[in-house]
Amino acid sequence: MVPKLWNETIEEHRKAVREAVMDATAALVAHHGLAAVTMSRIAEDTGIGRATLYKYFPDVQAIVLAWHERQILSHLGYLAEVRDRTGAGARLAAVLEAYALILHEHEGTVDTATLHRGEHVGRAQHQLANFVTDLIAEGAHAGEVRDDIAADELARYCLHALTAATGFPTREAVHRLVQVTLDGVRPTR
Amino acid sequence: MVPKLWNETIEEHRKAVREAVMDATAALVAHHGLAAVTMSRIAEDTGIGRATLYKYFPDVQAIVLAWHERQILSHLGYLAEVRDRTGAGARLAAVLEAYALILHEHEGTVDTATLHRGEHVGRAQHQLANFVTDLIAEGAHAGEVRDDIAADELARYCLHALTAATGFPTREAVHRLVQVTLDGVRPTR
């Protein structure tokens, strides 16, 4: 086995530290909510010294945002799977339903609305918007989605409308929300 | 002039203090953003002692939530005016457009998404949801809105979809968002 280069080892170590911090954050949020995430608690739960932790993340918000980015990327991977296993005509519906169910099931743990605060919209959130924009453009091209309004505007509409799923009581209610949202993007009469 | 009862005077004083705190909060948020709101800063700007301030509000979040409640109530008053001056058939559209424009214009100052965090949904937010639910029920009764889905679910869908207005670049884009949102609640073909 060829020994790893020093830089590579350092890079792997850094990545492992970041992952450990994210994992601790995820566990804290799941068990105690977002407010429980503090620098001291993360340091304690990971066994990383506070001084070291501050070298990786300047504050709690940076940790929560990084964790949130990781989450969206993981959701995006799943949504891409849903897209790829669904026939062209039903893709948008399948992906929106899958996304709405993610929001619904993460209720109380991932408060995405809280995290998309202020000016910050992460790279992952942009990727999600682009992902849905592409699906909508594809649908418009096939005549299944309205083409009188730009695909990126329709994508924003869909993603915001579906955030209502967080407060809905049942999966059936979420399903109805997805249908109503889709009715908004159908070709106009 | 009949002198005021002592209790009444106290109550008025308390109200005046609360209003002064809200006003200072509004000014701080408008000029420096939500993050600038701190107990010390509010005490300084209002001339209310810190000890007294803490008797009124346990922490910054309590102040921001109270201020947010006052804001939604003021928006609600305006939306009720819009409703009352609009003919029955065009009411829902007029109110949703007015609400979307409020969200659009307050961009950066009122981050409503941030404020509707966690479990807290204020009384004012419920009133807003009820207000829109009533309009939708009225529309469904008149055959202008779909009746296959409960009015309160449709109201939630509308309010969430319109939060996209915060990130839209122009009033025209906001107008298109309102049209798409309305298309979602039209009677199904």
Interface residues (C-beta under 8 A of the other chain):
Chain A: G33 L34 A35 G108 D111 A113 T114 H116 R117 G118 E119 V121 R146 I149 E153 L154 R156 Y157 L159 H160 A161 L162 T163 A164 G167 F168 A173 R176 L177 Q179 V180 T181 L182 D183 G184 V185 R186 T188 R189
Chain B: G33 L34 G108 D111 A113 T114 H116 R117 G118 E119 R146 I149 E153 L154 R156 Y157 L159 H160 A161 L162 T163 A164 G167 F168 A173 R176 L177 Q179 V180 T181 D183 G184 V185 R186 T188 R189
